[in-house]
Amino acid sequence: MSLIDLLTGSAGNQVASEAENKFGISKNQVIALLAVAAPLVISYLRKKSQESSNEAEALNNALDKDHDGSILNDPAQATARQQEGGSILDHVFGGQKASVENQLSQNTGISMDKIGPILAMLAPLIMGYIGKEKQSNGVTSGGGLGDLLGGILGNAQNQAQAQSSNPLNDILGSVLGGGQQQSSGNPLNDILGSVLGGGSQQQQSQGGLGGLLGSILGGK
């Protein structure tokens, strides 16, 4: 299961529908948020696991204990696990959490009072996806997580580049707007490329979500 499949599949769509009903936010806005939040969370986790073996083992244990992928078959868990999702985001983003939420709010049109709670719904889904990929790839220790997470990000970027007719294009283009409308090519590719690889100087100078998150991440 690729990251693109998570964004376009039934689990992502069901959680987006629940968020729409709970917060009065358009389902397309939630899917667009997930499209950026998922690679962003994975990028931060990859960085942490590469910088600290203790972080890598803690992530490995958390995935084994709490994120086995079952949420992908029962997306209704996302609402019940919203508080847990908030704790996940606190750990993933640390002191940058407010900055990340602010940038996401500005570029998706989701207000600051709702962006955090919606992200908290999405976080367990993202972690469940990582946990399922961990099992599928036979990763049993923290030492293999950096490569696993890097592979997820690389595959997402390659798939986005290969799918010029990706169904997320219209959603992302219409919801994000701003700098992304000025970018040529695939909107999803622009966003994923910027988040995963830091983005081109042209994209960063235009602003938009890709450049902003690229600057927060400082590259891959």
C-alpha positions, 0 to 999 in steps of 0.5 A, spaced: 500 500 500 503 506 497 502 513 501 498 515 495 493 509 496 492 512 503 490 518 501 485 516 495 483 510 499 477 508 503 480 509 510 482 516 508 476 518 505 472 515 511 476 519 516 475 526 512 468 525 511 468 524 519 472 530 520 467 534 515 461 532 519 464 534 526 468 540 524 464 543 518 470 543 514 470 541 506 472 533 505 476 536 500 480 540 505 481 535 509 484 530 504 488 536 502 491 536 509 492 529 509 496 529 503 501 534 506 500 532 513 502 524 512 509 525 508 510 531 513 509 526 519 513 521 516 519 526 514 519 528 521 519 521 524 525 519 519 529 525 521 528 523 529 529 515 528 536 517 524 538 522 529 537 518 535 537 510 536 533 511 542 528 515 538 528 509 533 527 504 538 521 508 541 518 509 535 518 501 533 515 499 540 510 504 539 508 502 532 508 494 535 504 496 541 499 501 538 499 502 531 498 495 527 494 498 522 488 495 524 485 503 524 485 502 516 480 497 516 476 501 522 477 508 520 472 510 525 477 509 530 480 516 528 475 520 532 475 515 538 483 516 538 483 524 537 486 525 544 492 520 542 493 523 536 494 530 539 500 527 543 503 524 537 503 530 534 506 533 540 512 528 540 513 528 532 513 536 531 515 538 538 517 546 539 515 546 531 508 544 532 505 551 532 509 553 526 507 547 522 499 548 524 500 555 522 502 554 515 497 548 514 492 553 516 494 559 512 494 554 506 488 550 506 484 555 509 482 551 515 482 555 521 487 555 527 482 553 532 480 546 527 487 545 524 489 542 531 483 537 532 483 535 525 490 533 525 489 529 531 484 525 528 489 524 522 495 522 526 493 515 528 491 514 521 498 516 519 501 512 524 497 506 523 499 506 515 506 506 518 505 500 522 502 496 517 508 498 512 513 496 517 509 489 518 509 488 510 516 489 510 519 485 516 522 491 520 523 488 527 527 493 530 528 501 530 534 500 526 530 499 520 525 504 520 530 510 517 530 506 511 523 504 511 520 511 512 525 514 506 522 508 502 515 510 503 517 518 501 521 516 495 515 511 493 510 517 494 514 522 490 515 517 484 508 515 484 506 522 484 511 524 478 508 518 474 501 520 475 499 526 471 492 524 472 492 523 479 485 524 482 488 529 488 490 534 483 484 538 482 482 537 490 489 540 492 489 545 486 482 548 488 483 548 496 491 550 496 491 555 491 496 561 492 503 559 490 501 552 487 497 555 482 503 559 479 507 552 479 507 548 473 505 541 473 502 536 478 500 540 484 501 533 488 508 533 485 509 540 487 507 539 494 510 532 495 516 534 492 517 540 496 516 536 503 520 530 501 526 534 498 526 541 500 523 544 493 526 548 488 528 555 489 523 557 484 517 554 488 520 556 495 520 563 492 513 563 490 511 561 497 505 556 498 505 550 502 511 546 499 516 552 500 513 553 507 514 546 509 520 545 505 523 551 509 521 548 516 524 541 514 530 544 511 530 538 506 529 531 506 
